[in-house]
Amino acid sequence: MKYLKIEIDGITQKKNIYKFLRENNFSEHYISALRNNLDNILINGKPTNVRTVLKNGDVLEIAKNPYKATEIELIEKPLNIVYEDEDYLVINKPSLLATTPTRSHYSDNLSGMICAYMKKKDDNFTLRIMNRLDKDASGIILVAKDAIAYQKTANIKKEYYAICHGILEKEEIIEKPILTLQENGVNIMKRVCDERGQSAKTTLTPIKTLKDKTLVKAEIEKGRTHQIRLHSSSIGHALIGDKIYGIDDEFSHTYLFLKKISFENTKSCKKYAFDLELPNEFLDLTKHK
């Protein structure tokens, strides 16, 4: 079991472990999980519980992952790893690979590949993907390796690149609520712009004109399902290859790529930033106007 070690200092009044953790912004959900196993909390190397009163000089150790391991089919395929440390795994996901298991992609998905890779290092690994990409989309996937890294990740900023139909001449800011449609009480894949939906904002900035298409940068707020695809289509600039919101064209999938991501770990105070090269399929189209 892996632990976060905290040296206790500066306590001026009676305080138990529970109160200390809450004051340091650990969630109720995480603290509740710590209670499930006596070995999840140690004081000076000995198992204890959240009611134990702390004193200066104590060494508190809390399990980094007090949750059950993810149980999905392991898929032994290589990952395109951009970066890895004790807290995070950053992956470049290719297009046409599902991020999570579904009925049609139960044995071919990124989650199964990540779990196969991580379980060789940690039998108790619980999968925590910080950002999900559609099957068609490609680019950065951020994985928090444990519960503490997940909780302490903040200020995530993402920058997508896409290729849309038509010439986008200037920056467009699209603020249209997005509504999830249902059939017989079950969500369907297609979303619509509707005042009854959830708020969403997308900023599209033209980068390069490609004859009858445009390479654009897309930045979002809220991050609703299909947000960039739907908002782009709503202003007459559907992404190429988009079979749900777009037009019938020759492209096999949506050209949408998460190029940049930045965030910080509030526990270690470390800041991260990653910027990937555009995939070859984008470059092939951007070589010629």
N, C-alpha and C positions, 0 to 999 in steps of 0.2 A: 504494500500500500504506500502511495506517495502522499506526503504531508506538506502543508505550508507551516513553516516555523515562525512564531511570533514571540519576541522577547518582551515581556511585560515591564513597563516602566511608566512612571508618572501618574500612577493611580493615587488619588487623594481621598477617595471615599469608597465604602463597601460596594463591590461590583462583582456579579457573577459572570460566567462565561457567556451566557445568553445575552445579557445586557451589553457586555463588551462587544460582541459580534454585531448586534443591532446598531450600536453607536458607530460602528465602522462599516456600515452599509452592506452587511451580509444579509441576504434575503431570508424571510421566514421559511420559504420553501427549502432553501439550502440547510438552514439550522434544523428544520424538521427531519431532513434526511440524515443529518449527523446523529440523531437520536436512535437510528435503526441498528447501530452496531456500536458496542462499547469501545471497540478499538478505533473508532472514528475520531475520538478526542483524547489527547494525551496531555497531562500536565507533568513536566519534568520526567517524561518518559513513561509515566504510568497512566493506564486508562482511567477516564473519569466521565462526568456528564456535564450538561450545561448549567446545572445548579451550583457547581463548584465555585466558590469565591476566589477571585484572583488576588495575588499580592505581588508587589514589585519584586523583580528578580525571577519570577516564574517563567518557564519556557512553555508556551502553549503551542501544541501541534494539532492541526485539524486536517482531516482527509481532503485531498484535492477533488476526489470524485466519490462521494458517498452514495451514488446512485447505482442502479442495476446496469449491467453491461448491455449494450445494444445487441439484440439477437435478430440478425437478418442473414440471408445467404451471403457467404464470403465469396468474393470474386477476385481471383488471382490474376489481375492484369496490371501492367505498370501504370503509375501515375506520373503526370508531368508536374513535378514538384518545383515550385518557384522559390520557396523559402520554408525553413523549418527551425523552430527552437523548442524549448521545453513547454511553451504555452500555446503555440500556434502552428498550423500547417496551412500553407498557401499553395493552391493548385491552379493550374491553367486547364480549365475544362474545355474539351473540344465540342464543336457543334454536333448535333444528332446523338448525344449521349444524355439519357435521363439522369437527373440529379438524385432522385429518390426512387425506391422500388415501387412499381405499379404492376397491375396484372399482366400487362404486355411487356414490361421491362423488369420482371422479377429477377432474372439472372444476368441482366446487362444494365448496370446503373453505377453511377459514381459512388454512391453511399456504400455499396457492397465492396467496391475497390478500396475505399478509404478504411473501412473496418478490417479488411484482410491485411492491409498494410500496418495499421495501428495495433491490432491484436497480437502481432509478433513482438511488440514492445510493452504492451499493457493488456493483460487478459481481461481486465475490468473496464476496458475502454467504452465510454458512452459517447455516441456520435452527437456533435453539436455543430451544425453548419450555420454560420452566421448570416449567410446570404444565399438565397436559392435562385438558380437560373433555369429558365425553361429549357426543355430538351433541345430546341432549335438554337438557342443562344450559346455563346462561348465566352471564355474569359475567366476572370479571377473568382475562385471559390475560397472563402475563409473558414477554417475549421478551428474552433477552440478545443484544446486537448483535454481540458478538465472543467469542472464546474466553477472554479474560482476564476480562471481565465475568461470564461464565458460571462460571468457577472461583472468583471472588472474591465470589460471592453467597452469603450465609449467613443463618441464623436466619429462614428463611421461616416465617411464621405466617399461617394462612388461617382465615377465618370464613365459613361458608356459611349461607344461609337457605333454608328449604324449607317446603312446606305438606304436612302429612300427614293421613291419614284418622284420625278419632277424636280424642278429647280427651286430650292429654298433660298430666297434672295437675302433674307435678313433673319436676325434672331426672332424666334417665336416663343412666347410664354403662354402655355396652355393650362388654364385652371378650370377643369371640368370634373365634377364628381363621377365616380365609377361605381356602377351597380352590378352586382353578381346576379345573374338570372338563374331561375330554378325550373325544373320540370318534375312534377310529382314530389315536391319537397326536397329534391336533390340538386345541388349546384351543378350547372353545366359549364363547359369550358369558356364559352364566349361571354365577355363582359360588354357593357354598353355605357355610354356617357349619359347620365341621368341625374337630375337634381335630387332624387331619392337616395343616391349612392353616397359613398364615402369620399371625402375631399381628397384631391390629388392635384399636384402641380408638376409640370414638366417644362423644362427650358431646352429648346432645340437651337443649336448654333451651327450655321453652315461652315464647313471646313474647306471643302473643295467641290467644284462643279464637275460632274462627269457626264458631259453631253446632255442626256435627258434624265440624269439622276444626280443626287447630292450626297456627299459624305458629310454626316452631321455628328456633332457632339451632343449627347443628351444627359442632362442632370435632373434628378427627380427629388421630390419631397413626398414623404409617406411611403412610397414603394408598394403600390397596389399591384395585384396580379395583372400582367399584360399592360401595365400602365403606358410604357413608351410606345408599344405597338398600337394600342387603341388611340392614344392622343395624337400620334403622328397621322394615323388614318383619318382622324376626325377633322384635320385641317387640309385634307386632300393630298397628303404625302405619305402614303402607306409604305412600310418598309418592304424592300424587295424580298421575295420568297415567302411572305407572310400569307399562309393559306387560310387564316381565320379572318383577318381584318383587311387583307390586301386584295390585289387583283391577280388574275391568272397570268403568270409569267413563267419564264424558263428556269427559275432558280428553285433548288430542291428544299431550301430551308430559309428561315428568316436571318438576314444579315444583321445581327445584333451582338456586340462584343463588349464585355466589361473590361475596359482597358486600365483604369486606375482605381485604386482604393487606398484610403488612408484612415488611420484610427489610432487610439492610444490605449494603453493599459494603465488604469488609474492606480493599480497596486504597485507596479514597478516604476510608474511614471515614464515608461518608455513609449516613444512615438514611432509609428510604422508608416511607410508609404511604399507602394509598388506601382510600377508603370510598365505595362507589357507592350511589346511590338504588335502591330496589327497582324492578324493571321494572313497566310498567303492568299486565301480567297478574296480578302479585301484588297490586298496589294495588287492582285491581278487586274482588278477593276479600276483601281486608282492610278495605274500607270499611264492610262490614256484618257484624255478628256473626251 
